[in-house]
Amino acid sequence: MTFFLQSFFSGILSGLAYGLLGLGLVLIFRASEAFNFAVGEFLVLGAFLFYIFYFTWHLPFLVALPLGLGAAALFGALVERTTIKPLMGRPHLAMTIVTLGLANVLAGGLQATAGSDPYSFTLDLPDLTVELGTLIYPSPQIWAGILSLVFFCLVLLFLYRTRWGLVIQATSESQPKALCFGINAQFVLLLVWAIATVCIGAAGVVIANLGALSCQTSLVGLRAMPVILIGGLDSIPGALVGGLIVGVVEALTGAYVEPMGLIGFKEVIPYLVLLIALFIRPYGLFGTVRIERV
Amino acid sequence: MKKISLMTLMIVLTFSVSSLWAQAPKVVKIGAPIPLGGAGGAYIGLGWGYNDCQIYLNEKGGVRGKKIAFLVEDNRWDVTTEIAILNRMLTMEPKEELLLFCGNLITGTLKALSEKINREVGIPSIALSYSVEMFGKKGGPGKYPYYFSIGPDYAQQIGLLLRYIKKDHKKASPPLLAVVYSPTEYGRDPLADLKEEAPRLGIKIVAEEEMAITASDVTAQVINIRKAQPDYIIWHGFLPRMLVAPVFLKTARQYLPKVPILGTHYQTSTPMITAGGQAADGLIGVNTLVQWYETPNPFIKLVHDQGEKRGRKLAEGERFDYILGWALGMLGAHAVDVAVASGDLTREGVRKALEKSTWDFAGMYEGRQFSYASHKVPMARVFKASFSQRQWNPITPWLNADEELK
């Protein structure tokens, strides 16, 4: 039982970080119906920007984090202005394909500037390690859970408790209707990309703190795919639930299935769960069921 | 009649000599694939090592008048890419010019191309792999006559670590060992030997975990290891630029802060300390070469002097690779030197030169003698990492693995 609890709650803590990553993608999908395939590169870039302020310039965490994520937001806005905005009114698939190209350009650019060495990444935060008998939850994992949850709640507060959040929701519901009400949909899209980049960058910071930061960290971005497809592409709570499902399933598979000889199965299981979820609920657990009249 | 015969003889002789002269290469080409991207990371220092070694040799007028050219190409630490590069070099480059391969040569590539290199083409290949299958008891010169390595094979390296464990373990109960490796040819290579050797030394293997080289979270595997309560962990099959390496170190330090972690050559490198940070402190490992900061060593002095002469500003992590580039380059050049001296500058001549070599890399091994007949340099040392010094400190003198593990 102890072993189960150890693995289960480790999965929950990782799952919260996956949920935050998924939230970034859901926001973009709701606003522009595009899937951001450059999520992994956004994650690495956000974490590297924070790295510069925190590790290179030695600013305090509470200063470096907003500065790093602010820089990430500016980058997200710039990407939207230069690659997404020109495609407005075109098929949504075009935007998705642009993000594929963007992923390659960013991957090359990151490797050229940051190199391929992993960067040691340990945040100097209070030690919150929990030890209960043989159970142990190290501080970085607990911080990953706390920070992810805080960011998730902040984004929810912004979306549901502020005027701009309401505007984003309205635009996400229907761009033409929002335009009719005098909402500047183009600016809203810019704002959404900036917020989404902050979410993805914040996820990058907490994930890097679990190990290290390198250009290869971008592969974690692939985890966002099962997360949001299981939860529902356009569902904010779905991103959180999807993240938790992926985190827990991964942890339990690593603990119980891999020792049976199925080594590496932990990497595959999220996609297997995704496949099963899509068979049962093609729009994800909380996704909107769309009926298209022909 | 006599005059005609003499003229014919002269013409034949002239053609023979000129064709022989034409066949003798002016440039000796050495195929040198290196990773500049991919999952293994970029080993820029390795490239600079070849580059500066080539300049150094050619500035001196080449090796006995023959210019040396390293054909450096990016293999992306990918077996398929590396095979394509080697095949292309074999097809495109003249046989009398391309005399050896000397480079990254991933364990997977050595296995895939073993038939071609050792039976069909016959080109000496000095690898950065220490594969047991190629250089261990079941491989070696009899089976792979054209493969060479620059250190003890991975099984021998692990053998040295197991002996360290046996000596270090103070409890009455037998030492409990967990094994961590990557799911690659490289990672799995010494497993069978390890499982055979550990029980023979009274060491019990209690956990075995594979970790994907791109994994960013290994908590589940480390929890499994923690459950088995090992006294020591041996990890193998990871390069310092693989993301999983620092991730594993950090996670292991969180869950198993007091369990010593021991590694083979590539885990025992300065980039591993840079990447692992505080988590790398106290790591133990076997390394087959001399370290950048061991400046009294004549080989390192040569490397430093040449690096400074070329204005090479190397990052901390790149210095380890720079030494590798120089070690491989100089060994290749030494083999060419011996081959030219013996009048047999062919692939076979270079192979024979390597096989008979007792060259000690300009004094790297501090006067210790060894034989290269087994196609590998049997020398290595055990090191301990110091994060505050950002370096590996030797805790043993140079050990001859062939003798130590008899």
Chai-1 contact restraints between the chains, C-beta under 6 A:
chainA,res_idxA,chainB,res_idxB,connection_type,confidence,min_distance_angstrom,max_distance_angstrom,comment,restraint_id
A,Q6,B,I223,contact,1.0,0.0,6.0,A-B,restraint_1
A,S10,B,T219,contact,1.0,0.0,6.0,A-B,restraint_2
A,S14,B,D217,contact,1.0,0.0,6.0,A-B,restraint_3
A,S116,B,G41,contact,1.0,0.0,6.0,A-B,restraint_4
A,S116,B,A42,contact,1.0,0.0,6.0,A-B,restraint_5
A,S116,B,R241,contact,1.0,0.0,6.0,A-B,restraint_6
A,D117,B,R241,contact,1.0,0.0,6.0,A-B,restraint_7
A,D117,B,G317,contact,1.0,0.0,6.0,A-B,restraint_8
A,P118,B,L243,contact,1.0,0.0,6.0,A-B,restraint_9
A,P118,B,P246,contact,1.0,0.0,6.0,A-B,restraint_10
A,P118,B,A275,contact,1.0,0.0,6.0,A-B,restraint_11
A,S120,B,G277,contact,1.0,0.0,6.0,A-B,restraint_12
A,T122,B,G277,contact,1.0,0.0,6.0,A-B,restraint_13
A,P138,B,Q254,contact,1.0,0.0,6.0,A-B,restraint_14
A,G211,B,S216,contact,1.0,0.0,6.0,A-B,restraint_15
A,G211,B,P246,contact,1.0,0.0,6.0,A-B,restraint_16
A,G211,B,V247,contact,1.0,0.0,6.0,A-B,restraint_17
A,G211,B,K250,contact,1.0,0.0,6.0,A-B,restraint_18
A,A212,B,P246,contact,1.0,0.0,6.0,A-B,restraint_19
A,A212,B,V247,contact,1.0,0.0,6.0,A-B,restraint_20
A,A212,B,A275,contact,1.0,0.0,6.0,A-B,restraint_21
A,S214,B,L243,contact,1.0,0.0,6.0,A-B,restraint_22
A,Q216,B,T214,contact,1.0,0.0,6.0,A-B,restraint_23
A,Q216,B,L243,contact,1.0,0.0,6.0,A-B,restraint_24
A,T217,B,S216,contact,1.0,0.0,6.0,A-B,restraint_25
A,L219,B,T214,contact,1.0,0.0,6.0,A-B,restraint_26
A,V220,B,S216,contact,1.0,0.0,6.0,A-B,restraint_27
A,A251,B,A220,contact,1.0,0.0,6.0,A-B,restraint_28
A,G254,B,A220,contact,1.0,0.0,6.0,A-B,restraint_29
A,A255,B,A220,contact,1.0,0.0,6.0,A-B,restraint_30
A,I263,B,E210,contact,1.0,0.0,6.0,A-B,restraint_31
A,G264,B,P183,contact,1.0,0.0,6.0,A-B,restraint_32
A,E267,B,A212,contact,1.0,0.0,6.0,A-B,restraint_33
